[in-house]
Amino acid sequence: MIPNIAVVRVQSEHFWCLPIPVPLFLLWLLVLLLSPLLLVVLLVVWPFCLGAGFPLGRAIEAFWGILCALPGTSVRVTAEGKHITVRIL
């Protein structure tokens, strides 16, 4: 399953904000709009993949596997008393 929503939370020593949901499914609309450009990019990358001995199908398969593994990912960053948490649902 591909990720649909990311929840971002920012906390500091002095304040914290409510979790901010980021709708990732809107990115898929952008991908659909840019699909002709993505097709051209794939056609340009294809010879380089063949030259490197890595089939383009395997590269797409690896990218799709990484994308489908994102749900459930939680990233926490702490620096100078600020905490940022991103959860991908």
N, C-alpha and C positions, 0 to 999 in steps of 0.2 A: 504494500500500500504506500502511495506517495504521501509526503507530509502536506497537511492542509493549513495548519495554524502554528505559529510560533508565539510564545508568551514571553515578553521581556519585562523584567523587574529591575529597577534601579534603586539602590539603598545607599545612604550615606550616614555619617555619624549624626548629622543634624536633621535629616529628612529622609523620607522614603515615599515613593510614589506607588500608586495602584498598579497592578500588573497590566501591561499593555498588550492586547492580542494583535498580532500581525497576520492578516489573512494571506497565506502563501498561495492559495488557489488563484488569486488574482495574477500571480506570475505566470500561470498557465495561459491566461488570455494573452499576455505579452508574447509568450512563446508561439502561440498560434498566429499572432499578427506578424511576427518576425520569421515565420517558417520558411518563406522563400529565401531569405538571407541565410538561414541555417542550412538549407539545402546546398547553396553555393559554397558555404564553408566546408560542408562534408565532402563535396566534390574536390575541393582544393586539398583537404587533409588526406583524402584517400590515397593518392600516390605516395605521400610521405609515410603513411602506415605500411603500405606494401613494400616500400624501399627499406624500412626498418625491420621488416619481417613480422610485423604485427598486424593481422587482419583487422580491417575497420569494424567488422561485425563484433569481434571480441572487445574492441575499445568501447563500442556502444553498449555492449552487454555489461562491461565493468562499470561504466558510468551509471547505467540503470540500476545495477545492484547496489551501488553506493547511495543513490537517490532513494531507493526503497528501504534502505537500512536506517535512514535518518529519524523516523518517528521513534520517540522514546529517548532521544539524545538530550542531555542536559549539560549546559556549559556554564561554569561559574568562574568569574574573573574578579579578583580582588586587587586593588591598588590604591595606596594612600587613603585608606579608610573608606573607600567606595566599593560597593559590591554590585556587580551586574550579573544577573542570571537570565539565561535564555533556555527555554524548554521548547522542543519541537514536538508537536502532537500529531 
